[in-house]
């Protein structure tokens, strides 16, 4: 294998690697967005649970 073929093979490998890194980066960004969305949902659920728990406690105290 001559020098030209080795250089060409190295360049081809670099391009493939760069493409894989780019695709992985995009997948990571999408995953991070999903995680942030789920975190927001959990925070809203926690707030609703706290409100409902407080309302139930107030009703129990008022009912006694």
PQR file with spaces between the fields and no chain letter, atoms N, CA, C, O and H, PARSE charges and radii, in Angstrom:
ATOM       1  N    UNK     1       0.862   -1.167    0.000 -0.4000 1.5000
ATOM       2  CA   UNK     1       0.000    0.000    0.000 -0.0000 2.0000
ATOM       3  C    UNK     1       0.905    1.225    0.000  0.5500 1.7000
ATOM       4  O    UNK     1       1.810    1.339    0.827 -0.5500 1.4000
ATOM       5  N    UNK     2       0.657    2.134   -0.928 -0.4000 1.5000
ATOM       6  CA   UNK     2       1.491    3.315   -1.032 -0.0000 2.0000
ATOM       7  C    UNK     2       1.090    4.386   -0.034  0.5500 1.7000
ATOM       8  O    UNK     2       0.096    4.264    0.682 -0.5500 1.4000
ATOM       9  H    UNK     2      -0.078    2.041   -1.600  0.4000 1.0000
ATOM      10  N    UNK     3       1.878    5.417   -0.010 -0.4000 1.5000
ATOM      11  CA   UNK     3       1.638    6.537    0.904 -0.0000 2.0000
ATOM      12  C    UNK     3       0.285    7.181    0.619  0.5500 1.7000
ATOM      13  O    UNK     3      -0.446    7.542    1.541 -0.5500 1.4000
ATOM      14  H    UNK     3       2.685    5.516   -0.591  0.4000 1.0000
ATOM      15  N    UNK     4      -0.040    7.322   -0.657 -0.4000 1.5000
ATOM      16  CA   UNK     4      -1.306    7.962   -1.032 -0.0000 2.0000
ATOM      17  C    UNK     4      -2.492    7.183   -0.489  0.5500 1.7000
ATOM      18  O    UNK     4      -3.442    7.771    0.029 -0.5500 1.4000
ATOM      19  H    UNK     4       0.554    7.029   -1.406  0.4000 1.0000
ATOM      20  N    UNK     5      -2.439    5.858   -0.606 -0.4000 1.5000
ATOM      21  CA   UNK     5      -3.537    5.034   -0.101 -0.0000 2.0000
ATOM      22  C    UNK     5      -3.661    5.145    1.414  0.5500 1.7000
ATOM      23  O    UNK     5      -4.769    5.197    1.948 -0.5500 1.4000
ATOM      24  H    UNK     5      -1.667    5.381   -1.027  0.4000 1.0000
ATOM      25  N    UNK     6      -2.533    5.179    2.099 -0.4000 1.5000
ATOM      26  CA   UNK     6      -2.566    5.294    3.563 -0.0000 2.0000
ATOM      27  C    UNK     6      -3.127    6.653    3.996  0.5500 1.7000
ATOM      28  O    UNK     6      -3.913    6.734    4.940 -0.5500 1.4000
ATOM      29  H    UNK     6      -1.633    5.137    1.665  0.4000 1.0000
ATOM      30  N    UNK     7      -2.725    7.700    3.309 -0.4000 1.5000
ATOM      31  CA   UNK     7      -3.249    9.042    3.621 -0.0000 2.0000
ATOM      32  C    UNK     7      -4.747    9.081    3.350  0.5500 1.7000
ATOM      33  O    UNK     7      -5.519    9.615    4.147 -0.5500 1.4000
ATOM      34  H    UNK     7      -2.088    7.634    2.542  0.4000 1.0000
ATOM      35  N    UNK     8      -5.149    8.514    2.226 -0.4000 1.5000
ATOM      36  CA   UNK     8      -6.567    8.489    1.877 -0.0000 2.0000
ATOM      37  C    UNK     8      -7.365    7.692    2.908  0.5500 1.7000
ATOM      38  O    UNK     8      -8.451    8.111    3.307 -0.5500 1.4000
ATOM      39  H    UNK     8      -4.522    8.080    1.578  0.4000 1.0000
ATOM      40  N    UNK     9      -6.839    6.553    3.341 -0.4000 1.5000
ATOM      41  CA   UNK     9      -7.505    5.729    4.344 -0.0000 2.0000
ATOM      42  C    UNK     9      -7.614    6.488    5.668  0.5500 1.7000
ATOM      43  O    UNK     9      -8.640    6.421    6.345 -0.5500 1.4000
ATOM      44  H    UNK     9      -5.956    6.212    3.017  0.4000 1.0000
ATOM      45  N    UNK    10      -6.565    7.201    6.028 -0.4000 1.5000
ATOM      46  CA   UNK    10      -6.593    7.980    7.271 -0.0000 2.0000
ATOM      47  C    UNK    10      -7.636    9.087    7.186  0.5500 1.7000
ATOM      48  O    UNK    10      -8.378    9.310    8.143 -0.5500 1.4000
ATOM      49  H    UNK    10      -5.732    7.256    5.478  0.4000 1.0000
ATOM      50  N    UNK    11      -7.702    9.777    6.063 -0.4000 1.5000
ATOM      51  CA   UNK    11      -8.699   10.838    5.887 -0.0000 2.0000
ATOM      52  C    UNK    11     -10.115   10.280    5.916  0.5500 1.7000
ATOM      53  O    UNK    11     -11.014   10.867    6.519 -0.5500 1.4000
ATOM      54  H    UNK    11      -7.099    9.596    5.286  0.4000 1.0000
ATOM      55  N    UNK    12     -10.301    9.153    5.266 -0.4000 1.5000
ATOM      56  CA   UNK    12     -11.619    8.516    5.267 -0.0000 2.0000
ATOM      57  C    UNK    12     -12.026    8.122    6.684  0.5500 1.7000
ATOM      58  O    UNK    12     -13.170    8.327    7.089 -0.5500 1.4000
ATOM      59  H    UNK    12      -9.571    8.676    4.777  0.4000 1.0000
ATOM      60  N    UNK    13     -11.095    7.561    7.424 -0.4000 1.5000
ATOM      61  CA   UNK    13     -11.379    7.191    8.816 -0.0000 2.0000
ATOM      62  C    UNK    13     -11.729    8.413    9.653  0.5500 1.7000
ATOM      63  O    UNK    13     -12.643    8.366   10.475 -0.5500 1.4000
ATOM      64  H    UNK    13     -10.165    7.394    7.095  0.4000 1.0000
ATOM      65  N    UNK    14     -11.004    9.502    9.445 -0.4000 1.5000
ATOM      66  CA   UNK    14     -11.270   10.733   10.195 -0.0000 2.0000
ATOM      67  C    UNK    14     -12.663   11.269    9.893  0.5500 1.7000
ATOM      68  O    UNK    14     -13.380   11.695   10.798 -0.5500 1.4000
ATOM      69  H    UNK    14     -10.261    9.540    8.777  0.4000 1.0000
ATOM      70  N    UNK    15     -13.040   11.246    8.626 -0.4000 1.5000
ATOM      71  CA   UNK    15     -14.359   11.744    8.232 -0.0000 2.0000
ATOM      72  C    UNK    15     -15.450   10.881    8.859  0.5500 1.7000
ATOM      73  O    UNK    15     -16.442   11.410    9.361 -0.5500 1.4000
ATOM      74  H    UNK    15     -12.457   10.900    7.891  0.4000 1.0000
ATOM      75  N    UNK    16     -15.279    9.562    8.836 -0.4000 1.5000
ATOM      76  CA   UNK    16     -16.261    8.657    9.448 -0.0000 2.0000
ATOM      77  C    UNK    16     -16.352    8.895   10.946  0.5500 1.7000
ATOM      78  O    UNK    16     -17.444    8.921   11.513 -0.5500 1.4000
ATOM      79  H    UNK    16     -14.474    9.132    8.427  0.4000 1.0000
ATOM      80  N    UNK    17     -15.206    9.069   11.584 -0.4000 1.5000
ATOM      81  CA   UNK    17     -15.178    9.323   13.021 -0.0000 2.0000
ATOM      82  C    UNK    17     -15.875   10.634   13.349  0.5500 1.7000
ATOM      83  O    UNK    17     -16.643   10.709   14.308 -0.5500 1.4000
ATOM      84  H    UNK    17     -14.319    9.048   11.123  0.4000 1.0000
ATOM      85  N    UNK    18     -15.610   11.662   12.561 -0.4000 1.5000
ATOM      86  CA   UNK    18     -16.250   12.959   12.793 -0.0000 2.0000
ATOM      87  C    UNK    18     -17.762   12.848   12.653  0.5500 1.7000
ATOM      88  O    UNK    18     -18.506   13.446   13.430 -0.5500 1.4000
ATOM      89  H    UNK    18     -14.986   11.601   11.782  0.4000 1.0000
ATOM      90  N    UNK    19     -18.216   12.085   11.667 -0.4000 1.5000
ATOM      91  CA   UNK    19     -19.648   11.879   11.475 -0.0000 2.0000
ATOM      92  C    UNK    19     -20.265   11.171   12.667  0.5500 1.7000
ATOM      93  O    UNK    19     -21.347   11.542   13.123 -0.5500 1.4000
ATOM      94  H    UNK    19     -17.612   11.598   11.037  0.4000 1.0000
ATOM      95  N    UNK    20     -19.585   10.160   13.169 -0.4000 1.5000
ATOM      96  CA   UNK    20     -20.093    9.442   14.340 -0.0000 2.0000
ATOM      97  C    UNK    20     -20.138   10.349   15.568  0.5500 1.7000
ATOM      98  O    UNK    20     -21.096   10.307   16.338 -0.5500 1.4000
ATOM      99  H    UNK    20     -18.706    9.859   12.798  0.4000 1.0000
ATOM     100  N    UNK    21     -19.123   11.153   15.745 -0.4000 1.5000
ATOM     101  CA   UNK    21     -19.091   12.077   16.882 -0.0000 2.0000
ATOM     102  C    UNK    21     -20.233   13.091   16.763  0.5500 1.7000
ATOM     103  O    UNK    21     -20.887   13.414   17.755 -0.5500 1.4000
ATOM     104  H    UNK    21     -18.344   11.187   15.119  0.4000 1.0000
ATOM     105  N    UNK    22     -20.466   13.586   15.554 -0.4000 1.5000
ATOM     106  CA   UNK    22     -21.553   14.546   15.336 -0.0000 2.0000
ATOM     107  C    UNK    22     -22.903   13.912   15.646  0.5500 1.7000
ATOM     108  O    UNK    22     -23.733   14.515   16.326 -0.5500 1.4000
ATOM     109  H    UNK    22     -19.935   13.323   14.749  0.4000 1.0000
ATOM     110  N    UNK    23     -23.123   12.694   15.147 -0.4000 1.5000
ATOM     111  CA   UNK    23     -24.393   12.010   15.425 -0.0000 2.0000
ATOM     112  C    UNK    23     -24.558   11.741   16.911  0.5500 1.7000
ATOM     113  O    UNK    23     -25.659   11.882   17.444 -0.5500 1.4000
ATOM     114  H    UNK    23     -22.448   12.204   14.595  0.4000 1.0000
ATOM     115  N    UNK    24     -23.491   11.358   17.585 -0.4000 1.5000
ATOM     116  CA   UNK    24     -23.556   11.095   19.027 -0.0000 2.0000
ATOM     117  C    UNK    24     -23.863   12.381   19.786  0.5500 1.7000
ATOM     118  O    UNK    24     -24.623   12.365   20.754 -0.5500 1.4000
ATOM     119  H    UNK    24     -22.597   11.244   17.152  0.4000 1.0000
ATOM     120  N    UNK    25     -23.285   13.476   19.357 -0.4000 1.5000
ATOM     121  CA   UNK    25     -23.531   14.773   19.982 -0.0000 2.0000
ATOM     122  C    UNK    25     -24.999   15.168   19.843  0.5500 1.7000
ATOM     123  O    UNK    25     -25.610   15.652   20.796 -0.5500 1.4000
ATOM     124  H    UNK    25     -22.668   13.489   18.570  0.4000 1.0000
ATOM     125  N    UNK    26     -25.558   14.960   18.659 -0.4000 1.5000
ATOM     126  CA   UNK    26     -26.968   15.275   18.438 -0.0000 2.0000
ATOM     127  C    UNK    26     -27.865   14.396   19.301  0.5500 1.7000
ATOM     128  O    UNK    26     -28.855   14.869   19.860 -0.5500 1.4000
ATOM     129  H    UNK    26     -25.061   14.567   17.885  0.4000 1.0000
ATOM     130  N    UNK    27     -27.519   13.123   19.407 -0.4000 1.5000
ATOM     131  CA   UNK    27     -28.301   12.209   20.248 -0.0000 2.0000
ATOM     132  C    UNK    27     -28.223   12.627   21.713  0.5500 1.7000
ATOM     133  O    UNK    27     -29.211   12.556   22.444 -0.5500 1.4000
ATOM     134  H    UNK    27     -26.715   12.739   18.953  0.4000 1.0000
ATOM     135  N    UNK    28     -27.046   13.060   22.130 -0.4000 1.5000
ATOM     136  CA   UNK    28     -26.862   13.507   23.511 -0.0000 2.0000
ATOM     137  C    UNK    28     -27.691   14.760   23.796  0.5500 1.7000
ATOM     138  O    UNK    28     -28.284   14.882   24.868 -0.5500 1.4000
ATOM     139  H    UNK    28     -26.243   13.118   21.536  0.4000 1.0000
ATOM     140  N    UNK    29     -27.732   15.679   22.849 -0.4000 1.5000
ATOM     141  CA   UNK    29     -28.545   16.889   23.022 -0.0000 2.0000
ATOM     142  C    UNK    29     -30.018   16.544   23.134  0.5500 1.7000
ATOM     143  O    UNK    29     -30.726   17.100   23.974 -0.5500 1.4000
ATOM     144  H    UNK    29     -27.250   15.579   21.978  0.4000 1.0000
ATOM     145  N    UNK    30     -30.485   15.629   22.293 -0.4000 1.5000
ATOM     146  CA   UNK    30     -31.888   15.212   22.345 -0.0000 2.0000
ATOM     147  C    UNK    30     -32.195   14.534   23.677  0.5500 1.7000
ATOM     148  O    UNK    30     -33.250   14.771   24.266 -0.5500 1.4000
ATOM     149  H    UNK    30     -29.910   15.177   21.611  0.4000 1.0000
ATOM     150  N    UNK    31     -31.291   13.705   24.147 -0.4000 1.5000
ATOM     151  CA   UNK    31     -31.477   13.024   25.435 -0.0000 2.0000
ATOM     152  C    UNK    31     -31.504   14.034   26.577  0.5500 1.7000
ATOM     153  O    UNK    31     -32.308   13.902   27.499 -0.5500 1.4000
ATOM     154  H    UNK    31     -30.435   13.513   23.669  0.4000 1.0000
ATOM     155  N    UNK    32     -30.648   15.023   26.526 -0.4000 1.5000
ATOM     156  CA   UNK    32     -30.623   16.054   27.563 -0.0000 2.0000
ATOM     157  C    UNK    32     -31.929   16.834   27.577  0.5500 1.7000
ATOM     158  O    UNK    32     -32.441   17.166   28.646 -0.5500 1.4000
ATOM     159  H    UNK    32     -29.995   15.130   25.777  0.4000 1.0000
ATOM     160  N    UNK    33     -32.470   17.128   26.404 -0.4000 1.5000
ATOM     161  CA   UNK    33     -33.752   17.840   26.324 -0.0000 2.0000
ATOM     162  C    UNK    33     -34.865   16.996   26.940  0.5500 1.7000
ATOM     163  O    UNK    33     -35.730   17.523   27.639 -0.5500 1.4000
ATOM     164  H    UNK    33     -32.054   16.858   25.536  0.4000 1.0000
ATOM     165  N    UNK    34     -34.848   15.693   26.684 -0.4000 1.5000
ATOM     166  CA   UNK    34     -35.859   14.813   27.274 -0.0000 2.0000
ATOM     167  C    UNK    34     -35.726   14.773   28.796  0.5500 1.7000
ATOM     168  O    UNK    34     -36.728   14.800   29.511 -0.5500 1.4000
ATOM     169  H    UNK    34     -34.146   15.264   26.116  0.4000 1.0000
ATOM     170  N    UNK    35     -34.503   14.708   29.283 -0.4000 1.5000
ATOM     171  CA   UNK    35     -34.269   14.683   30.730 -0.0000 2.0000
ATOM     172  C    UNK    35     -34.783   15.967   31.373  0.5500 1.7000
ATOM     173  O    UNK    35     -35.428   15.927   32.421 -0.5500 1.4000
ATOM     174  H    UNK    35     -33.689   14.686   28.703  0.4000 1.0000
ATOM     175  N    UNK    36     -34.495   17.106   30.742 -0.4000 1.5000
ATOM     176  CA   UNK    36     -34.958   18.381   31.284 -0.0000 2.0000
ATOM     177  C    UNK    36     -36.479   18.460   31.279  0.5500 1.7000
ATOM     178  O    UNK    36     -37.076   18.982   32.221 -0.5500 1.4000
ATOM     179  H    UNK    36     -33.971   17.139   29.891  0.4000 1.0000
ATOM     180  N    UNK    37     -37.106   17.948   30.231 -0.4000 1.5000
ATOM     181  CA   UNK    37     -38.567   17.929   30.161 -0.0000 2.0000
ATOM     182  C    UNK    37     -39.152   17.063   31.275  0.5500 1.7000
ATOM     183  O    UNK    37     -40.119   17.453   31.930 -0.5500 1.4000
ATOM     184  H    UNK    37     -36.620   17.524   29.467  0.4000 1.0000
ATOM     185  N    UNK    38     -38.567   15.900   31.483 -0.4000 1.5000
ATOM     186  CA   UNK    38     -39.043   15.024   32.553 -0.0000 2.0000
ATOM     187  C    UNK    38     -38.830   15.646   33.927  0.5500 1.7000
ATOM     188  O    UNK    38     -39.662   15.493   34.821 -0.5500 1.4000
ATOM     189  H    UNK    38     -37.782   15.584   30.952  0.4000 1.0000
ATOM     190  N    UNK    39     -37.720   16.345   34.091 -0.4000 1.5000
ATOM     191  CA   UNK    39     -37.455   17.019   35.366 -0.0000 2.0000
ATOM     192  C    UNK    39     -38.520   18.074   35.637  0.5500 1.7000
ATOM     193  O    UNK    39     -39.005   18.194   36.762 -0.5500 1.4000
ATOM     194  H    UNK    39     -37.044   16.470   33.364  0.4000 1.0000
ATOM     195  N    UNK    40     -38.883   18.837   34.612 -0.4000 1.5000
ATOM     196  CA   UNK    40     -39.936   19.848   34.767 -0.0000 2.0000
ATOM     197  C    UNK    40     -41.256   19.198   35.154  0.5500 1.7000
ATOM     198  O    UNK    40     -41.975   19.713   36.011 -0.5500 1.4000
ATOM     199  H    UNK    40     -38.488   18.740   33.698  0.4000 1.0000
ATOM     200  N    UNK    41     -41.579   18.071   34.529 -0.4000 1.5000
ATOM     201  CA   UNK    41     -42.821   17.375   34.847 -0.0000 2.0000
ATOM     202  C    UNK    41     -42.822   16.890   36.289  0.5500 1.7000
ATOM     203  O    UNK    41     -43.833   17.007   36.981 -0.5500 1.4000
ATOM     204  H    UNK    41     -40.996   17.653   33.833  0.4000 1.0000
ATOM     205  N    UNK    42     -41.699   16.348   36.748 -0.4000 1.5000
ATOM     206  CA   UNK    42     -41.602   15.864   38.128 -0.0000 2.0000
ATOM     207  C    UNK    42     -41.776   17.021   39.110  0.5500 1.7000
ATOM     208  O    UNK    42     -42.441   16.872   40.136 -0.5500 1.4000
ATOM     209  H    UNK    42     -40.878   16.253   36.186  0.4000 1.0000
ATOM     210  N    UNK    43     -41.184   18.166   38.799 -0.4000 1.5000
ATOM     211  CA   UNK    43     -41.324   19.333   39.680 -0.0000 2.0000
ATOM     212  C    UNK    43     -42.788   19.747   39.774  0.5500 1.7000
ATOM     213  O    UNK    43     -43.281   20.052   40.860 -0.5500 1.4000
ATOM     214  H    UNK    43     -40.645   18.287   37.966  0.4000 1.0000
ATOM     215  N    UNK    44     -43.488   19.760   38.632 -0.4000 1.5000
ATOM     216  CA   UNK    44     -44.916   20.123   38.660 -0.0000 2.0000
ATOM     217  C    UNK    44     -45.722   19.114   39.470  0.5500 1.7000
ATOM     218  O    UNK    44     -46.609   19.490   40.236 -0.5500 1.4000
ATOM     219  H    UNK    44     -43.088   19.513   37.750  0.4000 1.0000
ATOM     220  N    UNK    45     -45.410   17.829   39.298 -0.4000 1.5000
ATOM     221  CA   UNK    45     -46.116   16.797   40.068 -0.0000 2.0000
ATOM     222  C    UNK    45     -45.851   16.937   41.568  0.5500 1.7000
ATOM     223  O    UNK    45     -46.760   16.769   42.382 -0.5500 1.4000
ATOM     224  H    UNK    45     -44.689   17.522   38.677  0.4000 1.0000
ATOM     225  N    UNK    46     -44.624   17.241   41.922 -0.4000 1.5000
ATOM     226  CA   UNK    46     -44.299   17.447   43.342 -0.0000 2.0000
ATOM     227  C    UNK    46     -45.085   18.619   43.913  0.5500 1.7000
ATOM     228  O    UNK    46     -45.590   18.548   45.034 -0.5500 1.4000
ATOM     229  H    UNK    46     -43.886   17.377   41.261  0.4000 1.0000
ATOM     230  N    UNK    47     -45.186   19.687   43.148 -0.4000 1.5000
ATOM     231  CA   UNK    47     -45.937   20.859   43.616 -0.0000 2.0000
ATOM     232  C    UNK    47     -47.412   20.518   43.792  0.5500 1.7000
ATOM     233  O    UNK    47     -48.026   20.908   44.786 -0.5500 1.4000
ATOM     234  H    UNK    47     -44.775   19.745   42.237  0.4000 1.0000
ATOM     235  N    UNK    48     -47.982   19.796   42.836 -0.4000 1.5000
ATOM     236  CA   UNK    48     -49.387   19.408   42.947 -0.0000 2.0000
ATOM     237  C    UNK    48     -49.607   18.488   44.139  0.5500 1.7000
ATOM     238  O    UNK    48     -50.589   18.636   44.866 -0.5500 1.4000
ATOM     239  H    UNK    48     -47.484   19.479   42.029  0.4000 1.0000
ATOM     240  N    UNK    49     -48.702   17.546   44.342 -0.4000 1.5000
ATOM     241  CA   UNK    49     -48.816   16.640   45.480 -0.0000 2.0000
ATOM     242  C    UNK    49     -48.764   17.405   46.789  0.5500 1.7000
ATOM     243  O    UNK    49     -49.532   17.130   47.711 -0.5500 1.4000
ATOM     244  H    UNK    49     -47.904   17.426   43.752  0.4000 1.0000
ATOM     245  N    UNK    50     -47.861   18.360   46.867 -0.4000 1.5000
ATOM     246  CA   UNK    50     -47.756   19.164   48.089 -0.0000 2.0000
ATOM     247  C    UNK    50     -49.038   19.953   48.344  0.5500 1.7000
ATOM     248  O    UNK    50     -49.523   20.011   49.474 -0.5500 1.4000
ATOM     249  H    UNK    50     -47.236   18.584   46.118  0.4000 1.0000
ATOM     250  N    UNK    51     -49.585   20.561   47.286 -0.4000 1.5000
ATOM     251  CA   UNK    51     -50.836   21.314   47.436 -0.0000 2.0000
ATOM     252  C    UNK    51     -51.981   20.413   47.882  0.5500 1.7000
ATOM     253  O    UNK    51     -52.748   20.774   48.774 -0.5500 1.4000
ATOM     254  H    UNK    51     -49.191   20.513   46.368  0.4000 1.0000
ATOM     255  N    UNK    52     -52.098   19.243   47.263 -0.4000 1.5000
ATOM     256  CA   UNK    52     -53.176   18.317   47.632 -0.0000 2.0000
ATOM     257  C    UNK    52     -53.000   17.783   49.052  0.5500 1.7000
ATOM     258  O    UNK    52     -53.975   17.627   49.786 -0.5500 1.4000
ATOM     259  H    UNK    52     -51.475   18.949   46.538  0.4000 1.0000
ATOM     260  N    UNK    53     -51.773   17.508   49.429 -0.4000 1.5000
ATOM     261  CA   UNK    53     -51.510   17.026   50.790 -0.0000 2.0000
ATOM     262  C    UNK    53     -51.856   18.103   51.814  0.5500 1.7000
ATOM     263  O    UNK    53     -52.455   17.809   52.848 -0.5500 1.4000
ATOM     264  H    UNK    53     -50.980   17.635   48.832  0.4000 1.0000
ATOM     265  N    UNK    54     -51.486   19.329   51.531 -0.4000 1.5000
ATOM     266  CA   UNK    54     -51.798   20.438   52.438 -0.0000 2.0000
ATOM     267  C    UNK    54     -53.306   20.654   52.519  0.5500 1.7000
ATOM     268  O    UNK    54     -53.848   20.866   53.604 -0.5500 1.4000
ATOM     269  H    UNK    54     -50.999   19.567   50.691  0.4000 1.0000
ATOM     270  N    UNK    55     -53.982   20.601   51.375 -0.4000 1.5000
ATOM     271  CA   UNK    55     -55.442   20.779   51.369 -0.0000 2.0000
ATOM     272  C    UNK    55     -56.121   19.673   52.162  0.5500 1.7000
ATOM     273  O    UNK    55     -57.071   19.945   52.897 -0.5500 1.4000
ATOM     274  H    UNK    55     -53.542   20.430   50.494  0.4000 1.0000
ATOM     275  N    UNK    56     -55.660   18.435   52.035 -0.4000 1.5000
ATOM     276  CA   UNK    56     -56.245   17.321   52.790 -0.0000 2.0000
ATOM     277  C    UNK    56     -56.022   17.507   54.286  0.5500 1.7000
ATOM     278  O    UNK    56     -56.912   17.225   55.089 -0.5500 1.4000
ATOM     279  H    UNK    56     -54.889   18.213   51.439  0.4000 1.0000
ATOM     280  N    UNK    57     -54.843   17.977   54.660 -0.4000 1.5000
ATOM     281  CA   UNK    57     -54.556   18.203   56.078 -0.0000 2.0000
ATOM     282  C    UNK    57     -55.443   19.306   56.627  0.5500 1.7000
ATOM     283  O    UNK    57     -55.933   19.201   57.751 -0.5500 1.4000
ATOM     284  H    UNK    57     -54.120   18.205   54.008  0.4000 1.0000
ATOM     285  N    UNK    58     -55.654   20.349   55.863 -0.4000 1.5000
ATOM     286  CA   UNK    58     -56.512   21.459   56.312 -0.0000 2.0000
ATOM     287  C    UNK    58     -57.948   20.968   56.464  0.5500 1.7000
ATOM     288  O    UNK    58     -58.620   21.324   57.432 -0.5500 1.4000
ATOM     289  H    UNK    58     -55.256   20.435   54.949  0.4000 1.0000
ATOM     290  N    UNK    59     -58.429   20.155   55.522 -0.4000 1.5000
ATOM     291  CA   UNK    59     -59.785   19.614   55.620 -0.0000 2.0000
ATOM     292  C    UNK    59     -59.951   18.737   56.843  0.5500 1.7000
ATOM     293  O    UNK    59     -60.987   18.772   57.506 -0.5500 1.4000
ATOM     294  H    UNK    59     -57.884   19.865   54.736  0.4000 1.0000
ATOM     295  N    UNK    60     -58.921   17.941   57.144 -0.4000 1.5000
ATOM     296  CA   UNK    60     -59.005   17.081   58.338 -0.0000 2.0000
ATOM     297  C    UNK    60     -59.075   17.938   59.589  0.5500 1.7000
ATOM     298  O    UNK    60     -59.852   17.647   60.498 -0.5500 1.4000
ATOM     299  H    UNK    60     -58.079   17.912   56.606  0.4000 1.0000
ATOM     300  N    UNK    61     -58.259   19.007   59.645 -0.4000 1.5000
ATOM     301  CA   UNK    61     -58.277   19.870   60.830 -0.0000 2.0000
ATOM     302  C    UNK    61     -59.594   20.626   60.952  0.5500 1.7000
ATOM     303  O    UNK    61     -60.116   20.797   62.053 -0.5500 1.4000
ATOM     304  H    UNK    61     -57.627   19.243   58.906  0.4000 1.0000
ATOM     305  N    UNK    62     -60.131   21.076   59.823 -0.4000 1.5000
ATOM     306  CA   UNK    62     -61.393   21.822   59.843 -0.0000 2.0000
ATOM     307  C    UNK    62     -62.573   20.902   60.171  0.5500 1.7000
ATOM     308  O    UNK    62     -63.568   21.349   60.741 -0.5500 1.4000
ATOM     309  H    UNK    62     -59.707   20.937   58.928  0.4000 1.0000
ATOM     310  N    UNK    63     -62.466   19.644   59.818 -0.4000 1.5000
ATOM     311  CA   UNK    63     -63.545   18.703   60.045 -0.0000 2.0000
ATOM     312  C    UNK    63     -63.632   18.231   61.482  0.5500 1.7000
ATOM     313  O    UNK    63     -64.669   17.709   61.894 -0.5500 1.4000
ATOM     314  H    UNK    63     -61.657   19.281   59.355  0.4000 1.0000
ATOM     315  N    UNK    64     -62.592   18.397   62.239 -0.4000 1.5000
ATOM     316  CA   UNK    64     -62.588   17.901   63.635 -0.0000 2.0000
ATOM     317  C    UNK    64     -63.310   18.827   64.545  0.5500 1.7000
ATOM     318  O    UNK    64     -63.403   18.566   65.745 -0.5500 1.4000
ATOM     319  H    UNK    64     -61.750   18.820   61.904  0.4000 1.0000
